[in-house]
């Protein structure tokens, strides 16, 4: 019947309505008009009795209701469209019309009509998963204690035909309408209907894990493994629970035992190999992924991990082989190309590396690949070529123009003049005057050139458009404290930043520096020590040492500086403060 209805639609509306011997529309289809449509042709009692059995012939009444429903929908008369679609479904036993009626009712937020249409949809196609799930939702929305267990059992059986875990599909449906405890109670009743099926307890364990109900998840997983020791997914979910609560050793032990018991189960082997990586057991992880590569249904997954592990072990030739296999399979092409570029770059094969990086067109490594292309070109002395490449990228990817301008700005910082950098920023902001990334970057660069006026102008513009931009607040506050005497104003900006990011080491450092400028040395030391404990870099060390020195604790200050210089003898921040203090 569905095909017949679809073949009817292209015909002339006027011709069809005339053939129906019903009240014809006297106005064309026009969204600006609101002439009422004829009422849906109602079913006779005899029609209703036969609607759920043998499909009727394509009658004039069916055609009328179908087309009138389409016209009503186009005109935005959704209530009328629902009535026509529902009558079409009953007359024709067409599941598509029942689905349309259901979704029209849902769109109108008319739960009563949606329930009626969903029930019809299920009656017409009892094996339709979406129909069953929507009917369950509507029944529970009307009454949380509605008797839906038979529908839930049907969802489980339908899922089996699709090779899915029906218990997970049930959980997805009932979680939308019920409180968690009520949903779990209903799930337990359903699981009891399938006493020999481990998938029910698996779904309960997964649901508890997602809700971070870890004791409950562990209890369900342990019960699953105990009652169904020959079902490998139980060990998998148990290991996930152990990982979630930080019991990595138990997770590893569980997976190791499971892989020994089920040596040909791809998900178990994959999980075990990945946890071995966390334990730095790379050789064993590599062996497990090699086994996985031979038995996995979808080739390529193991090759990706084999490439990464081989790189980590320093086996670049092996890694290259695995990434080339990914390229040949058409899997993770951008990622594989990036790593192949890294391998060539490590071998000082700049041209080959550039060619691989140029193939990284999207994905998580796209930005880094572009930056590496520019770096390799500039390292080879081809500054103009690098700029030309970035210009082409801006033309080809206008939505990423800001990112390519930022890469070029970094290039010019290393190989150009400050005038060239500022000119580039001016050009970029001329094209995108409200781009916060560009404004923030230019402000930081201006601060490095002692152009506090530009820094303030740009950061205030960023803050105006995004008052919660903690980094802009911090940059403005720190610079005002460091390069002007506007300390109270600086304190206000840094405090706002710290309120937004209370654990940020750079912002804690700024707060310490502002307080130092205000003469509040003890408070400053507290913030700087917090910052240094979170991020022991040379700039924070320089600040902390200076404040300790000025507070009279010179031995501790010198110790901090010397510790930094042992690791980084050329640290400009530490050397500058020591020079300034004449040490």
FIVOZA-701627 format. One line per field, with one value per residue (C-alpha): residue in one letter; x negated, y, z. Coordinates in Angstrom, 1 decimal. Layout:
BEGIN
resn = [A:...]
c1 = [X:...]
c2 = [Y:...]
c3 = [Z:...]
END
This chain:
BEGIN
resn = [X:X:X:X:X:X:X:X:X:X:X:X:X:X:X:X:X:X:X:X:X:X:X:X:X:X:X:X:X:X:X:X:X:X:X:X:X:X:X:X:X:X:X:X:X:X:X:X:X:X:X:X:X:X:X:X:X:X:X:X:X:X:X:X:X:X:X:X:X:X:X:X:X:X:X:X:X:X:X:X:X:X:X:X:X:X:X:X:X:X:X:X:X:X:X:X:X:X:X:X:X:X:X:X:X:X:X:X:X:X:X:X:X:X:X:X:X:X:X:X:X:X:X:X:X:X:X:X:X:X:X:X:X:X:X:X:X:X:X:X:X:X:X:X:X:X:X:X:X:X:X:X:X:X:X:X:X:X:X:X:X:X:X:X:X:X:X:X:X:X:X:X:X:X:X:X:X:X:X:X:X:X:X:X:X:X:X:X:X:X:X:X:X:X:X:X:X:X:X:X:X:X:X:X:X:X:X:X:X:X:X:X:X:X:X:X:X:X:X:X:X:X:X:X:X:X:X:X:X:X:X:X:X:X:X:X:X:X:X:X:X:X:X:X:X:X:X:X:X:X:X:X:X:X:X:X:X:X:X:X:X:X:X:X:X:X:X:X:X:X:X:X:X:X:X:X:X:X:X:X:X:X:X:X:X:X:X:X:X:X:X:X:X:X:X:X:X:X:X:X:X:X:X:X:X:X:X:X:X:X:X:X:X:X:X:X:X:X:X:X:X:X:X:X:X:X:X:X:X:X:X:X:X:X:X:X:X:X:X:X:X:X:X:X:X:X:X:X:X:X:X:X:X:X:X:X:X:X:X:X:X:X:X:X:X:X:X:X:X:X:X:X:X:X:X:X:X:X:X:X:X:X:X:X:X:X:X:X:X:X:X:X:X:X:X:X:X:X:X:X:X:X:X:X:X:X:X:X:X:X:X:X:X:X:X:X:X:X:X:X:X:X:X:X:X:X:X:X:X:X:X:X:X:X:X:X:X:X:X:X:X:X:X:X:X:X:X:X:X:X:X:X:X:X:X:X:X:X:X:X:X:X:X:X:X:X:X:X:X:X:X:X:X:X:X:X:X:X:X:X:X:X:X:X:X:X:X:X:X:X:X:X:X:X:X:X:X:X:X:X:X:X:X:X:X:X:X:X:X:X:X:X:X:X:X:X:X:X:X:X:X:X:X:X:X:X:X:X:X:X:X:X:X:X:X:X:X:X:X:X:X:X:X:X:X:X:X:X:X:X:X:X:X:X:X:X:X:X:X:X:X:X:X:X:X:X:X:X:X:X:X:X:X:X:X:X:X:X:X:X:X:X:X]
c1 = [0.0:-2.8:-4.2:-0.7:-0.3:-3.7:-2.7:0.5:-1.2:-2.7:0.8:2.8:4.5:7.6:8.0:7.7:10.2:12.7:12.2:13.0:16.6:16.0:16.1:13.3:11.1:12.1:8.9:5.3:2.8:1.7:0.0:1.5:5.1:7.0:10.1:11.3:10.7:13.5:13.8:11.9:14.0:14.9:14.9:18.1:18.3:17.7:14.6:13.2:13.8:11.7:9.0:6.7:6.9:6.8:5.4:8.2:8.1:6.9:10.2:11.3:11.8:8.2:6.8:8.9:7.8:4.2:4.0:6.1:3.7:0.8:2.5:3.4:-0.2:-1.5:0.9:-0.2:3.2:1.6:4.7:6.6:3.5:3.5:7.1:6.6:3.4:5.0:8.0:5.7:3.8:7.0:8.5:5.4:3.6:0.5:-2.1:-3.7:-0.5:-0.2:-3.8:-3.1:0.0:-2.0:-4.7:-2.2:-0.6:-4.0:-4.9:-1.6:-2.4:1.0:0.3:3.8:3.7:0.1:1.0:4.0:1.8:-1.1:1.3:2.5:-1.0:-1.9:1.3:0.3:-3.3:-4.0:-7.7:-8.5:-11.0:-10.3:-6.6:-6.9:-9.3:-7.1:-4.0:-5.8:-6.8:-3.2:-1.7:-4.2:-3.7:0.0:-0.5:-3.9:-2.4:-0.8:-1.0:-3.8:-5.7:-4.3:-5.5:-8.9:-9.2:-8.3:-11.1:-13.5:-12.3:-12.4:-15.9:-17.0:-16.2:-18.4:-21.2:-20.9:-20.6:-16.9:-17.2:-19.4:-16.7:-14.1:-16.2:-16.5:-12.7:-11.7:-14.4:-12.8:-9.6:-10.4:-12.4:-15.5:-14.4:-11.1:-12.8:-15.2:-12.3:-10.5:-13.7:-14.1:-10.6:-11.4:-14.7:-12.8:-10.8:-14.1:-15.8:-18.4:-19.4:-22.5:-21.8:-19.3:-21.7:-24.3:-21.8:-21.2:-25.0:-25.5:-22.7:-24.1:-27.5:-26.2:-24.4:-27.6:-25.9:-29.1:-28.3:-25.1:-27.0:-29.6:-27.0:-25.2:-28.4:-29.6:-26.3:-26.4:-29.8:-28.9:-25.6:-26.8:-30.5:-30.5:-29.2:-32.2:-30.4:-30.0:-33.8:-33.9:-31.4:-33.0:-36.3:-34.6:-33.2:-36.6:-38.2:-35.4:-36.2:-40.0:-40.6:-42.9:-44.7:-41.4:-40.3:-43.5:-43.3:-39.6:-40.4:-43.5:-41.5:-38.7:-41.1:-42.6:-39.1:-37.9:-41.0:-39.0:-36.7:-37.6:-36.0:-37.7:-41.1:-40.8:-39.9:-42.7:-45.3:-44.3:-44.5:-48.0:-49.0:-47.9:-50.2:-53.0:-53.2:-53.6:-55.1:-52.2:-49.7:-51.3:-50.9:-47.3:-46.5:-48.3:-45.9:-43.0:-44.0:-43.6:-40.1:-38.3:-35.2:-35.9:-39.5:-41.5:-40.8:-43.7:-46.0:-45.5:-46.5:-49.4:-50.7:-50.5:-52.1:-54.8:-55.6:-55.6:-58.1:-60.3:-59.6:-58.9:-59.2:-56.5:-54.4:-54.7:-53.5:-50.4:-49.5:-49.9:-47.5:-45.0:-45.4:-44.8:-41.7:-40.4:-40.1:-41.3:-43.0:-43.7:-45.1:-47.3:-48.6:-49.5:-51.5:-53.2:-54.2:-55.6:-57.6:-59.1:-59.8:-61.7:-63.8:-64.5:-62.6:-61.0:-59.5:-57.9:-56.6:-55.0:-53.3:-51.8:-50.7:-49.0:-46.7:-45.4:-42.3:-40.1:-40.0:-41.8:-45.3:-44.4:-45.5:-48.8:-49.5:-49.1:-51.4:-54.0:-53.9:-54.6:-57.3:-59.1:-58.9:-60.2:-63.0:-64.0:-64.2:-61.0:-59.2:-57.4:-56.3:-54.9:-53.0:-51.7:-50.5:-48.6:-47.1:-45.8:-44.4:-42.5:-41.0:-40.1:-38.8:-37.4:-35.7:-39.1:-40.7:-41.4:-43.3:-45.6:-46.2:-47.3:-49.7:-51.1:-51.5:-53.5:-55.7:-56.4:-57.2:-60.0:-61.1:-59.8:-59.6:-57.2:-55.9:-55.0:-53.3:-51.1:-50.4:-49.2:-46.9:-45.5:-44.8:-43.1:-41.0:-40.1:-38.4:-37.1:-36.8:-34.9:-36.9:-37.8:-40.7:-42.4:-41.7:-43.1:-46.2:-46.9:-46.4:-49.0:-51.5:-50.9:-51.6:-54.9:-55.8:-54.8:-51.8:-49.4:-47.0:-46.4:-46.3:-43.7:-41.6:-41.5:-40.9:-38.1:-36.5:-36.8:-35.4:-32.5:-31.4:-32.3:-32.2:-33.3:-36.5:-38.8:-42.0:-41.3:-40.4:-43.7:-45.8:-44.4:-44.8:-48.3:-49.6:-48.1:-49.9:-53.1:-53.5:-51.5:-50.7:-46.9:-47.1:-43.6:-42.1:-44.3:-43.2:-39.5:-40.2:-42.3:-39.8:-37.0:-39.2:-40.0:-36.3:-35.8:-38.9:-39.9:-42.4:-44.2:-47.9:-48.5:-45.6:-46.9:-50.3:-48.7:-46.9:-50.1:-51.9:-49.1:-49.2:-53.0:-52.6:-50.1:-52.7:-50.7:-53.7:-52.5:-49.2:-51.2:-53.5:-50.5:-49.0:-52.4:-53.1:-49.8:-50.5:-54.0:-52.7:-50.3:-52.6:-56.3:-57.4:-60.2:-58.0:-56.1:-59.4:-60.8:-57.8:-57.8:-61.5:-61.3:-58.6:-60.4:-63.5:-61.8:-60.2:-63.6:-63.6:-66.6:-67.9:-64.6:-64.4:-67.8:-67.1:-64.0:-65.9:-68.8:-66.5:-65.0:-68.4:-69.7:-66.9:-66.8:-70.1:-68.8:-65.5:-65.0:-62.5:-64.8:-67.9:-66.1:-64.9:-68.4:-69.9:-67.4:-68.2:-71.9:-72.6]
c2 = [0.0:2.4:2.2:2.8:5.9:7.3:6.8:8.7:11.9:13.3:13.5:16.7:17.6:19.0:15.9:13.5:15.4:15.4:11.7:11.3:12.6:14.6:18.3:19.7:22.6:25.8:27.6:26.8:25.6:28.9:29.4:32.9:31.6:29.9:28.5:25.5:22.0:19.5:17.3:14.0:11.2:9.1:5.3:3.4:0.7:-2.0:-0.2:-0.1:-3.7:-4.6:-1.9:-4.1:-7.2:-7.2:-4.1:-2.4:-1.3:2.3:4.1:7.6:8.1:7.1:9.4:12.3:12.0:11.5:14.6:16.8:16.0:17.0:20.3:21.0:20.4:22.7:25.4:25.0:23.6:20.8:19.8:19.2:17.5:15.1:14.2:13.5:11.5:9.4:8.6:7.7:5.3:3.6:3.4:2.2:0.4:2.5:2.6:5.7:7.7:6.4:7.6:11.0:11.4:10.4:12.9:15.7:15.2:15.2:18.4:19.9:18.6:16.9:13.8:12.3:12.3:11.1:8.2:7.3:7.5:5.6:2.8:2.6:2.6:-0.3:-2.2:-1.8:-2.6:-4.5:-5.0:-1.3:-0.3:3.4:2.9:0.7:3.1:6.1:4.2:3.3:7.0:8.2:5.6:6.4:10.1:9.6:7.2:6.3:3.0:2.1:-1.6:-1.4:-4.6:-6.4:-3.6:-3.6:-7.4:-6.7:-4.2:-6.8:-9.3:-6.7:-5.8:-9.4:-9.3:-6.2:-7.8:-5.2:-5.3:-4.7:-4.0:-0.9:0.2:-0.2:1.8:4.6:4.8:4.7:6.9:9.8:9.7:8.1:9.0:6.9:4.7:4.0:3.2:0.8:-0.9:-1.4:-2.6:-5.2:-6.5:-6.8:-8.6:-11.1:-12.0:-13.2:-15.2:-16.8:-13.7:-11.8:-8.7:-7.4:-7.2:-5.8:-3.0:-2.3:-2.2:0.2:2.4:2.6:3.3:6.2:7.6:7.3:4.9:3.0:0.6:-0.4:-0.8:-3.0:-5.1:-5.7:-6.4:-8.9:-10.7:-10.8:-12.4:-14.8:-16.0:-15.9:-16.7:-17.7:-14.4:-12.1:-8.8:-9.2:-9.0:-6.0:-4.0:-5.0:-3.7:-0.4:-0.1:-0.7:1.9:4.4:4.1:4.1:0.4:0.1:-3.0:-4.9:-3.8:-5.0:-8.4:-8.8:-8.2:-10.4:-13.3:-12.7:-12.6:-15.9:-17.3:-15.8:-15.5:-14.6:-11.9:-8.5:-6.1:-7.8:-7.9:-4.2:-3.2:-5.2:-3.9:-0.3:-0.7:-2.3:1.0:2.8:0.5:1.3:-2.4:-1.5:-4.8:-6.8:-4.2:-4.4:-8.2:-8.0:-5.5:-7.8:-10.6:-8.2:-7.1:-10.7:-11.2:-7.9:-7.6:-4.0:-3.8:-0.7:-0.3:-2.4:-0.8:2.6:1.4:-0.6:2.5:4.6:1.9:1.3:5.0:5.1:2.2:4.0:1.5:4.1:1.6:-0.6:2.5:3.6:0.2:0.4:4.0:3.2:0.3:2.7:4.9:2.0:1.0:4.6:4.6:7.5:9.0:12.4:11.0:8.5:11.2:13.3:10.6:9.7:13.3:13.2:10.1:11.8:15.0:13.0:11.6:15.1:14.4:17.9:17.7:14.3:15.4:18.5:16.3:14.1:17.1:18.6:15.5:16.3:18.1:17.8:16.2:16.8:17.2:19.6:22.7:21.2:19.8:23.3:24.8:22.1:22.8:26.4:25.6:23.2:25.7:28.5:26.3:25.7:29.4:29.5:32.2:33.5:30.0:29.5:32.8:31.8:28.4:30.2:32.6:29.7:28.0:31.2:31.3:27.6:27.6:31.0:29.7:29.1:32.3:33.5:30.3:30.7:34.4:33.3:30.8:33.4:35.8:33.2:32.8:36.5:36.7:34.3:35.4:38.9:42.3:43.6:46.0:43.1:41.2:44.3:44.9:41.4:41.7:44.9:43.2:40.3:42.4:44.6:41.6:40.2:43.2:41.3:38.0:37.5:35.1:37.7:40.5:38.5:37.4:41.0:42.3:39.8:40.7:44.4:43.9:42.2:45.3:47.6:48.9:48.9:51.1:48.4:45.7:47.5:48.4:44.8:43.1:45.4:44.7:40.9:41.3:43.4:40.6:37.8:39.0:35.5:35.5:34.8:34.8:38.3:39.6:38.1:39.4:42.9:42.8:41.4:43.9:46.9:45.7:44.9:47.9:50.7:51.9:51.2:48.5:48.7:48.6:45.6:43.9:44.1:42.4:39.6:39.0:38.6:36.1:34.2:33.9:32.3:30.0:29.6:26.8:28.4:28.7:31.7:33.6:32.7:34.0:37.3:37.7:37.2:39.8:42.4:42.0:42.4:45.6:46.7:46.0:43.1:40.7:37.9:37.6:37.7:34.8:32.6:33.0:32.6:29.4:28.0:28.9:27.4:24.1:23.8:24.9:25.1:27.1:29.7:32.8:31.9:30.9:34.3:36.1:33.9:34.3:38.1:38.5:36.1:38.2:41.4:39.9:39.0:35.3:35.5:31.9:30.4:32.8:31.9:28.2:28.5:30.3:27.9:24.9:26.5:27.3:23.8:22.6:25.7:27.7:30.2:31.0:34.6:35.3:34.1:35.7:39.0:39.2:38.3:40.9:43.5:42.6:42.8:39.2]
c3 = [0.0:0.8:-2.8:-4.2:-2.1:-3.1:-6.8:-6.3:-4.9:-8.1:-9.9:-10.2:-7.0:-8.7:-10.9:-8.0:-5.9:-8.7:-9.1:-5.4:-6.0:-2.8:-2.1:-4.2:-3.1:-4.9:-4.0:-5.1:-2.5:-0.9:2.4:2.6:2.5:5.2:3.5:5.5:4.2:4.0:7.1:7.0:5.6:8.6:8.7:8.6:11.3:8.7:7.6:11.1:11.6:8.6:8.9:11.0:8.8:5.0:3.2:1.2:-2.3:-3.1:-2.9:-3.5:0.3:0.9:-1.8:-0.5:3.1:2.0:-0.2:2.0:4.9:2.8:1.8:5.5:6.6:3.9:5.1:8.7:9.7:11.8:13.7:10.4:8.9:11.8:11.4:7.7:8.2:11.0:8.8:5.9:8.2:9.4:5.9:4.1:6.9:5.8:8.5:7.1:7.5:11.1:11.8:10.3:12.4:15.5:14.8:13.9:17.3:19.1:17.2:18.5:22.0:21.9:24.0:23.7:19.9:19.9:22.1:19.8:16.7:18.2:19.2:15.7:14.3:16.5:15.6:11.9:12.3:15.6:14.7:14.2:16.9:16.8:17.0:20.1:21.8:21.2:22.4:25.6:26.1:25.5:27.9:30.6:30.1:30.7:33.6:35.1:36.3:33.0:32.1:29.5:30.2:27.1:24.9:26.6:26.0:22.3:22.1:23.4:20.8:17.9:18.9:18.6:14.9:14.5:16.5:19.2:23.0:23.4:27.1:26.3:23.9:26.6:29.0:26.5:26.1:29.8:31.0:29.1:31.2:34.5:37.5:37.7:40.6:38.9:35.6:37.3:39.1:35.8:34.2:36.9:36.2:32.6:33.3:35.4:32.3:30.7:33.5:31.3:29.3:30.7:28.6:31.1:34.0:31.5:30.7:34.4:35.1:32.1:33.3:36.8:35.4:33.3:36.3:38.3:40.8:41.1:44.0:42.2:38.9:40.5:42.2:38.9:37.0:39.6:39.6:35.8:35.8:38.6:37.0:33.4:33.4:29.8:28.5:27.7:27.9:31.7:32.2:29.9:31.9:35.2:34.0:33.0:36.5:38.1:35.9:36.7:40.4:40.0:40.6:37.6:38.9:39.3:35.8:34.3:36.2:35.1:31.5:31.5:32.8:30.4:27.4:28.5:28.7:25.5:23.3:20.1:21.4:19.8:22.3:25.2:23.4:22.5:26.1:27.5:25.0:25.8:29.6:29.0:27.4:30.6:32.5:30.0:29.0:25.4:24.1:25.5:24.2:20.7:20.8:21.8:19.0:16.5:17.6:17.2:13.7:12.5:13.9:14.0:11.8:10.7:9.6:10.6:14.3:15.4:12.8:14.3:17.7:16.4:14.7:17.9:20.1:17.6:17.6:21.4:21.3:18.8:16.0:13.3:10.4:11.9:12.7:9.1:7.9:10.1:9.1:5.4:5.9:7.3:4.3:1.9:3.8:3.7:7.6:9.7:6.7:8.2:11.4:9.6:7.3:10.2:11.9:8.6:8.4:11.9:11.0:8.0:9.9:12.5:9.7:8.5:5.3:5.2:1.7:2.3:5.7:4.1:1.5:4.2:6.3:3.3:3.2:6.7:5.6:8.7:12.2:15.4:13.9:11.0:12.9:14.0:10.6:9.0:11.7:11.0:7.2:7.9:10.4:8.0:5.1:7.2:8.7:5.1:4.5:2.4:4.4:1.3:0.4:3.9:3.7:0.2:1.6:4.5:2.0:-0.1:3.0:3.9:0.4:0.4:4.0:4.7:7.9:9.3:8.2:11.8:12.6:9.5:10.4:13.9:12.4:10.1:13.0:14.9:11.8:11.5:15.3:14.6:11.2:10.7:12.4:15.0:12.4:10.1:12.9:13.8:10.1:9.7:12.8:11.4:8.1:9.8:12.1:9.2:7.7:11.0:13.4:16.0:16.1:19.8:19.0:16.8:19.3:22.2:20.2:19.1:22.6:24.0:21.3:21.9:25.6:24.7:22.7:25.7:23.8:26.7:24.8:22.2:24.8:26.8:23.7:22.4:25.8:26.7:23.4:24.0:27.5:26.3:23.9:26.4:30.1:31.2:29.1:32.0:30.0:28.6:32.1:33.4:30.6:31.1:34.8:34.8:32.2:34.0:37.2:35.4:33.1:34.8:38.3:37.9:40.5:42.0:38.6:37.8:41.0:39.9:36.5:38.0:40.8:38.1:36.3:39.4:40.3:36.9:37.1:40.7:40.0:37.1:37.8:35.5:37.1:40.6:39.5:38.3:41.6:43.4:41.2:41.6:45.4:45.3:43.4:46.0:48.7:50.2:50.2:52.5:50.6:47.3:48.4:49.2:45.7:44.0:46.0:44.9:41.3:41.5:43.0:40.1:37.3:38.3:35.2:35.0:34.9:38.1:39.7:38.8:40.4:43.5:44.0:43.6:46.2:48.6:48.1:48.8:51.8:53.2:52.4:50.1:50.6:49.5:46.6:45.3:45.8:43.6:40.9:40.9:40.6:37.5:36.0:36.5:34.1:31.9:32.1:29.5:31.4:30.4:33.2:36.0:34.5:34.0:37.7:38.9:36.7:37.9:41.6:40.7:41.7]
END
